[in-house]
């Protein structure tokens, strides 16, 4: 077997065992996922992804390993933005807490399947039409600039979501969760519950995010193994990350700017290759780590300062 085939085999075994352990043993269907449990599961998935980085380093070499780590960090940071939209979806449809883990699990499995299809198609297209990389670069540059200048205080109205409105037109829907069921029967007719709508919206939301994140990964590496494994590891960690971050949405107000700068950098990196200027992969890794870390630290510090100011104001008002 070649080193790449061994890497694929190890990746498949690790993911399968990890899924059985994480989703089968640690996440029973009706069990509540506490903040502590979510933290343990998040550390578990991140540690697993980093351990795989070490494995790639020794099995396939330094360059694929650094490309994998850069791509994973890129996808992981973009997935945090994804989670904030997931929170809005669950909130809008009023999904009961006991049904959230299962809905997330199904949504994430669908997201992985869609990403595998997108990546496979993308690799084939890039191999045939290399100039598509420059189109991706321009798209990332535009997306990054647009994301950086977007306002945070704009409310997202889920009732106007294109997918939701489409489902309303083509399917008979009911406004309740059907006690966790996706399809129910009323008066002899079949109706689709809000749980069904939530799962479709979770999967399609990830598709929209994938339109940015997958070209970004192609900018870092066109190695199939790197692109597949980094994407899947990042998406698998979404479920535990959701429960970890759902109470701290306002703590990451400036993460969007950090991600935007990374997208602009990667877009410029892709376009620079037109002039045969290649940015070393370790530079990409440093930029990703620096931008994401700085935006998270700054976001948390601003949020904490705002909380202290609010508490001080309340104390003043009381006295």
Phi, psi and omega in degrees: 000144177283160177304323181292320178295321177297319179297316177299316181297313180297318179300313181299316180294315181299314181296317180297312180296318181296319179296317178298317181291310185288310185273332182272313185266321185271341186233077176294152189308315185259359184288141178281135179264105181281170178299320180296316180295320178296321178296316179298315181292323178296315177299321179301310183290320178294317179298320179296317179296320180289325177295324178292327175301315179297319179299314180299320181304313183279330184272320187244348178113170185293314185298309177301325181294315180292322176298316179299312182296319178297315181294319180297314180296322177298310181294321182295318180291322177293329181292335177295318175299322179299319183297322180299326176287321176303317180299318178298320181296310180297321180293316182298318183270359176058042181292130179295146186306322184291342181263350184296312182303317181293319179297318178297318180300310180296317179299320181289321176298316176298320180298319179296316179299315179297320180294321177299318178296312180300314181296316180299315178295317181299318180296316179298316181296318181293322178296327180271323183232084185299332182296345177298334177300323180288327175295316177300319180299315178296321179297317179294322178298314179296314181298318180298315179295317180296319180294321182294324184268356181292145180276142182278335188273007178282124180281136177269119181267103182294336179294340180261005179300134184300316181295317180297316180295324178295315179297323178297327182284323189259344184234148173282112185251151170243155187274359181252173185271359178061030182054042177090355179276157180262332179226135177230166177242129177228125180054038178078001180251150179270132178231148178259133185274174178294335176297319177298315181298318180300314182296318177298319181290326176298313182294316182289328176297318178294327177299317180298317178294326181295333179297335174266315189289322182292315173301326178296321179290321177299330178291330180278320182202145171254011177288118184306313183300317180296314184294313181297306187294319181295318179296312184293319178298319180295318182290323180297332180276357183298320187298309180291326179295327178301310182290334179285325187259351188298335178263006185229035182302317184287351180281350185237040186298330185254008176298325180304320179293322178297315178296320180300317179297320178298316180297320178297315179300313182293322176299315178295323178299318179293317181292330180295337180291343174301325181263020178060031176255115184250125178276127179302147185296328180291334176292317177301316180298316180297318180296315180299310181298315183296313183293314182292315180299313182297319181292323178292313180299315180295317179301312182295319181295319178294317179296317179294320178296321179294321178295317179297320179296319179294319178295319179295323179293320179295320178298320179295317181295323180292327181267000000 
